[in-house]
Amino acid sequence: MRNDLPRVLPIARREPHSANACSLRIGYECAFLPGQFVMVWLPGVDEKPFSVSAHGPDWIELTVKRLGPVSGQLIDLPEGGLVGVRGPYGRSFDLESECVIVGGGVGIAAVAPLIERFPHAPVLYGENSAPDFMLTQRFPHMRLFSIDGSRGERGFPTDPLPELLDRRKPKIVYACGPEVMLAKVARIAREAGVRSQISLERYMKCAMGVCGQCCMDGRRVCVDGPVFDGAALLEARDFGFRRLDKSGTWIPLGRR
């Protein structure tokens, strides 16, 4: 079941992770598959896509980091505060237990249902600094990386990936995070002869494939994704290099 009109619902539970991140549980019945997303509406503010980090028969959970007006106000809402939800939308991950999972930044929310489903799979999770980490109590077995070395290992979650793939020989690598990191994951997996599935984030308005705001080389991230085959993405001209902002202007991402 998918709801294409926002249902205004109260926040049933709020679990803070830091001053700038929390998980919000909302009573919302839907047929969710790992990797899909919902659109969250704050009246008078905006509507944005959010990954579902956990779910049950009649609820979903969103893990949110303060990055802009919508996420900032979501984090500040108390239990009982109202939000509009529609969805879920998009293509999901293909489920394979012999896997390696990579998360970067808020992208850990998108792969959290996979970590829950495959508790013995290795998980590499990177953030900028110690205060940025989320869901570490829920998944204490994650291998942590921080750029400044303030928590876990200094560096990036992609650093040990080649050796890990060579040693474990998984059937698939799942990843979500900053796009430049995702391009590196896809390239490492391809070089190792391992399939990868990448959950991609782009600026999105409609979530139904109509507006074209999330297009990448003719692919609409909201309906053709957000989960894509990593090897196919490496053939895309825009992947890891540029994206459209809310005004339709191309913004460079860096080098992959």
C-alpha positions in Angstrom: 0.0 0.0 0.0 1.3 3.4 -1.0 -0.3 6.7 0.0 0.2 9.5 -2.5 -1.4 12.2 -0.4 0.2 13.3 2.8 -1.3 11.8 6.0 -0.8 14.2 8.9 0.4 12.1 11.9 1.9 12.6 15.3 5.4 11.7 16.3 5.0 8.7 18.5 8.5 8.5 19.8 11.6 10.6 19.7 15.1 9.1 20.3 17.9 11.7 20.3 21.3 10.7 19.1 23.0 14.1 19.6 22.0 17.8 19.6 21.7 17.6 15.8 20.3 14.1 15.1 17.5 11.9 16.3 15.2 9.1 15.2 11.5 9.7 15.0 8.9 6.9 15.1 5.6 7.6 13.3 2.5 5.4 13.3 2.2 4.8 9.5 1.0 1.6 7.9 2.7 0.9 4.5 4.3 -1.9 2.5 7.9 -0.8 2.9 10.9 -2.5 1.3 14.5 -1.7 2.4 15.9 1.1 0.4 12.6 2.9 -0.3 11.9 6.4 1.0 9.0 8.6 2.1 8.2 12.2 1.6 7.8 14.2 4.8 5.9 17.5 4.8 6.1 20.2 7.4 3.2 22.6 6.8 4.5 26.1 6.0 8.0 24.9 5.6 8.6 22.4 2.8 8.4 18.7 1.9 11.6 16.5 1.6 12.5 12.9 1.0 13.7 10.8 4.0 15.0 7.3 4.2 13.2 4.9 6.4 15.7 3.6 9.0 13.4 1.0 10.7 9.8 -0.2 10.2 7.1 -2.4 11.6 3.6 -3.5 10.5 2.1 -0.1 11.5 5.0 2.3 12.0 8.1 3.7 10.4 11.2 5.4 11.8 13.2 8.2 10.3 16.7 9.0 11.4 17.3 12.7 10.8 20.4 14.9 10.9 20.2 18.7 11.1 21.2 19.8 7.5 18.6 22.3 6.5 15.3 24.0 7.4 13.1 20.8 7.2 15.5 18.5 8.9 16.2 21.1 11.6 12.6 21.7 12.4 11.9 17.9 12.4 14.6 17.3 15.0 13.1 20.1 17.2 9.6 18.7 17.1 8.5 17.0 20.4 6.6 13.8 20.7 3.1 14.5 19.6 4.3 17.0 17.0 2.6 16.6 13.6 4.2 15.8 10.3 2.7 14.8 6.9 3.9 11.6 5.3 3.4 10.0 1.9 4.9 7.0 0.2 6.9 4.8 0.3 8.5 5.4 -3.1 11.3 4.1 -5.3 13.1 0.9 -6.0 14.4 -1.2 -3.1 17.6 -3.2 -2.6 17.9 -6.8 -3.8 18.2 -8.8 -0.6 21.3 -10.9 -0.3 22.7 -12.1 3.1 26.3 -12.5 1.8 27.0 -8.8 1.8 29.1 -5.9 3.0 27.4 -2.7 4.0 28.9 0.8 3.7 27.3 4.0 5.1 28.5 7.5 5.1 26.9 10.4 7.0 23.1 10.4 7.0 23.3 7.6 4.4 23.5 5.2 7.3 19.7 5.6 7.7 19.1 4.1 4.2 21.1 1.0 4.9 19.9 0.6 8.5 17.1 -1.9 7.5 19.8 -4.0 5.8 22.0 -4.0 8.9 18.9 -5.1 10.9 18.1 -7.8 8.5 21.7 -9.1 8.1 23.2 -8.8 11.6 26.3 -10.8 10.7 27.3 -8.7 7.7 30.3 -6.4 8.1 29.3 -2.7 8.3 31.7 0.2 7.6 30.3 3.6 8.7 32.0 6.9 8.4 31.4 10.4 9.7 33.3 13.7 9.9 33.7 13.7 13.7 32.6 11.9 16.9 29.4 13.9 17.6 28.0 13.1 14.1 27.6 9.3 14.6 24.1 7.9 14.8 22.5 4.5 15.5 25.7 3.2 17.2 23.8 1.9 20.2 21.4 0.0 17.9 24.2 -1.5 15.9 27.3 -1.7 18.2 29.1 -4.0 15.9 29.6 -1.3 13.2 33.2 -0.5 12.3 33.5 3.3 12.7 35.6 5.8 10.8 36.0 9.5 11.4 37.9 12.0 9.2 39.4 13.7 12.3 40.1 10.4 14.2 37.9 11.5 17.1 36.0 8.2 17.1 36.8 4.8 15.6 39.5 4.7 13.0 40.9 7.8 11.3 40.0 7.8 7.6 37.1 6.8 5.4 34.9 3.7 5.3 36.2 2.9 1.9 39.8 2.6 3.1 39.5 -1.1 4.2 37.0 -2.1 1.6 39.3 -3.6 -1.0 40.9 -5.9 1.5 37.5 -6.8 3.0 36.1 -7.8 -0.3 39.1 -9.9 -1.2 38.9 -11.7 2.2 35.2 -12.3 2.5 34.2 -12.5 -1.2 30.6 -11.3 -0.7 28.0 -11.5 -3.4 27.1 -7.8 -3.1 28.1 -4.5 -1.6 25.4 -2.1 -0.4 26.2 1.6 0.1 24.6 5.0 0.8 26.3 8.2 1.6 28.0 11.2 -0.1 28.0 10.7 -3.8 31.8 10.9 -4.2 32.2 8.1 -1.6 29.5 6.1 -3.5 31.4 6.4 -6.7 34.5 5.0 -4.9 32.6 2.1 -3.5 31.2 1.2 -6.9 34.7 1.4 -8.5 36.3 -0.7 -5.7 33.5 -3.3 -6.0 33.8 -3.5 -9.8 37.6 -4.0 -9.6 37.0 -6.8 -7.1 34.4 -8.5 -9.3 31.7 -7.9 -6.8 28.2 -6.6 -7.6 27.2 -3.3 -5.8 23.9 -1.5 -5.2 24.1 2.2 -4.5 21.3 4.2 -2.8 21.6 7.7 -4.4 20.3 11.0 -3.1 19.4 13.9 -5.4 17.3 17.0 -4.9 13.7 15.9 -5.2 10.3 17.5 -5.3 7.5 15.2 -6.6 8.9 11.6 -5.9 6.7 10.4 -8.8 8.9 10.9 -11.8 7.1 14.0 -13.0 9.2 17.1 -12.2 12.6 15.9 -13.5 14.4 17.6 -10.6 16.2 14.5 -9.6 17.3 13.4 -13.1 20.8 12.0 -13.6 21.7 11.1 -17.2 18.1 10.5 -18.0 17.4 8.4 -14.9 14.9 9.7 -12.5 16.2 8.9 -9.0 12.8 8.9 -7.4 11.3 6.1 -9.6 14.3 4.5 -11.4 16.1 4.6 -8.0 17.1 5.6 -5.5 18.8 2.2 -5.5 20.9 1.6 -8.7 23.4 -1.0 -9.9 26.9 0.5 -9.1 28.5 -0.7 -12.3 25.8 1.0 -14.3 26.2 4.2 -12.4 29.9 4.3 -13.2 29.0 4.6 -16.9 26.8 7.7 -16.1 28.3 11.0 -17.0 26.9 12.9 -13.9 27.4 10.3 -11.2 30.0 11.5 -8.7 30.6 14.7 -10.6 27.5 17.0 -10.6 23.9 17.3 -9.5 21.0 19.7 -10.0 20.1 22.1 -7.2 16.6 23.3 -6.4 16.9 26.0 -9.0 17.9 23.6 -11.7 21.6 24.7 -11.7 24.3 22.1 -12.1 26.5 21.9 -9.0 29.9 20.1 -9.1 30.4 17.4 -6.5 34.1 16.8 -6.8 36.2 14.1 -8.2 35.4 10.4 -8.1 
